[in-house]
Amino acid sequence: MARYRAVIEYDGTDFWGFQRQARGRTVQGELEAALRQLGWTGPTLWGAGRTDTGVHAAGQVVAFDLEWRHGAPALARALNAHLPPDLAVRTAGESAPDFRPRFDARGRRYRYTIYNAPARSPLRARYAWHVQTPLDLPAMQAAAERLVGQQDFATFGTDPDGGTNTVRTVSQADWSGRPPELYFDIQADAFLYRMVRGLVGTLKQVGAGVMTAADLEASLRARDRARCAPLAPPGGLCWMEVLY
């Protein structure tokens, strides 16, 4: 019996998020069903975190214990043979016996995509937020820079463990691209529940001229969920990488 670490990718549109639920199709549920086809009998696999309904991933990390004698490349191929088209194992390999993808992680990186154009794009609809109003990218960048550092992000999300710990350390918060495609990359030691979507929704208000960078900073300092703008839709968000 060995512990394996796998990097997975999925289109979250048709999933009810990552975490297994009593009803509804989930990423964890599909992975565990595929593992059972390979003889896995464990009670649960471990993930580096959870994603909401509709959120995508390019580099989510999971771990599981399995008796497997055919090598890691064959394990990835075998799992993919039993997984649906919107979920795949990119890589798999043995890890330390005590590896836990969530608690061993040093950081996570997400990307949010906005499609900023008058007309919607059906080809981008699953992976970007269509915003018709022209957005001021330099203003959004100036506001994003105020997010860097160790701060209390209670305005923009909640403790995923149901507690009161809402302090996180953001090491990157950058906008890039040019209309119609704008990208927000954010990296932190960990994230609150719906934190990235709350930040993007508020930054979009800055780009539209409804708020200023100073307004965003004041909302951050208030530590008040009522000061968060409406959440950005889940489809524009992708979990890019877990850092170890």
N, C-alpha and C positions, 0 to 999 in steps of 0.2 A: 504493500500500500504506500503510495506517495502522494504528496500534495502538488497540485499543478496550478500554474498561473496562466490565465488566458486573457488576451486583449480582444475585445469584441466590438463590432460595429453594427449599428441598426438604424433603420428608418422608423422613428417612433410614432408615425402618424396613426397607425392602426393598433398600437399597444396602449393599454391602460397603465402606462408607466413601467418602471423596472420591477418593482417589488411584487412578489406573488400575492394574489388576492383570492378571496373565496369565489369570486366570479369575475369574469373579464380576462382577456388575453394579456399576458405580461411577458416581459423579456425573461425574467427569472423563471417563470413557469415553463416557457419554451425550452430554455437551456436545460432545466432539470429533466424535462421529458426526453430530450435528446441523450442526456447522460444515462438515463435509465435504460435506454436502448443498448448501451455499452456495458451494462452490468452494475452501474452505480446504485448503491443502496443507502446513501447518506441522507440525513434529514433535511439538509439545506446546503446550498452553495453560498459563498460570501462575495459581496460586491463592494467596490470602492465607494459606493454611495448609491443614491436613488435618483431617478429622473421622473418628472411628471408625465402625465398623459400627453402625447404629441411631441415630446422633446426627443431629439436624435442624439446619437453618439458615434464618434469616429474612433475613440480610444478609451472606452470604459474597461475596467479591469475586474476580473472575477477570479475566485480560487475555489478549489474543491479537492477532496481526497478520492483517489480512484486506484483500483488495482488494474494496471495496464502494462502490457509487456511488448508493445509494438513500436515504441518510440514516439516522441512528441509530434513530429510532422504527421505521422499516421493518425494520431489522436485528433489533430485539427481537421484532417480530411474526414475522419469518421463522424465527428460532431457535425460538420457542415452537411454531410449527407443526410442527416436527420433534422436539420434546421430549416425553417421556412425561408423564402427568398428575401424577406426584409430583415434578416438577422444572420450574422456570420461571425465565425471565429477567425480573426486575422492571424494570430500566432498563439502557440501554446507551448509550455515547457515546464519542467520540474522547478519547484521553488524550495525554499527552506521549509522544514516541517512545520514551523510555527508562523509562517507568513499569513498575515491578514491584510487584505487589500485596502481596507478603510483605515485601520489604525496605524499601518506602516507608511501611509502616504505622507509626503512632505508638502504636496501642493496639488491643485487641480487647475486646468485651463479650459475655459469655455470660449466659444465664438458665437456672436449673435449677428445675423444678417438682415439688413433692411433693404428692400427694393424700393427705391425712391424715384417714382416716375408717375406721370398723370394716369397712364393706363396700366391695368394689372397685367401680370405675366402668368398665364396658366402653367408654363414650364417651371416657374419658380415658386408656385403657390404653396407647395409642401415644405419648402425650406427657407422661406424669407417672409418678413412682414412687409406687406405692401403699404407704403405711406405715400399718399398723393401730394401732401404739402411739401414744398421745397424745404430742405433742411440745411442749416448752417453748420457745416462740418467743423470749422475752427472753433465755433462757440461750444459745440458738443465736446470737442477735445479739451478745451480749457476747463470745462466742468468735470470731465472724467479725471483729469489730473488731481482734483481735490479728493478723490477716493483712495489714492495710494497711501499706504501706511496702516498702522494698527489703529482701528477705530471701532466704535460701536455702531453696527449697521441695523439696529432694531427697527428703524423706519422702513427698511426695505425688505425685511424677511423675518422669519421666526426660527427658533432653535429646532433643528430637525429631530432632536431627542425629546422635545416637549419641555425642556427646561428654560432657563433664563440667560444662558450664555449666548450673547449676540455679538461678541467682540471677534473680529476677524482681521487678518493682516493681508492686505491687497498689495501685490508686488508689481502688477501691470494692469493698466486700464487705458487702452488706446483705440482710437478710431482710425480706420484706414479705408482705402478705396476712393472711388469718386462716383457720382451719380451715373447710372441708377443703382449701383451696388455699393453699399456701405457696410463695413465690418467693424464690430466691436469685440476686441479681444481682452479678456480679463483673467488674471491668474491670482490665486490666493491660497493660503494654507488650507482653508476649507470655506464652505459657503453655507449660508442660511437657506432655509426652505423658501424658494421662489425669489431669492435675493437678486439673481442676475436679471430676471424678467422685471423686477421692480426698478432696478437701476436703469435698464434700457428704456422702460416706459417714461421715467423721469427725464433721462437725457434727451429723449425724443421731444419732450416739451421744451427743453432748452433750445434744441435745434429749430423748433417751429416758432421761437420767439415768445412763447407763453411764459417761460421762466428764464432766469439768468443763472450763471454759475454760482453767484452768491446765494440765490434762492435755493439751489440744490444743496449747498453747504449748510444753510440754515435748517433745511429739512433733515439733513444727516444729524446735525447737532441736537435736534429736537427729540430724537429717539421715539418718534410717534408714528405708528403705522398709518394714521389718518393723513399724514403729510406725504405719503407715497402716491405718485401718479398712478393711473390705471396700469395694470401689468401689461407688458408686451406679450403678444400671443406666443404660445409654446413652439409653434412650427419653425420659428427663426432661430431657435437655440440648439446648439450642438456641443456636446461634451467632447472636447478634442483630445485631452491627454491627462493622465495621472502621473505625477512626478514622485519618484522614490529615491 
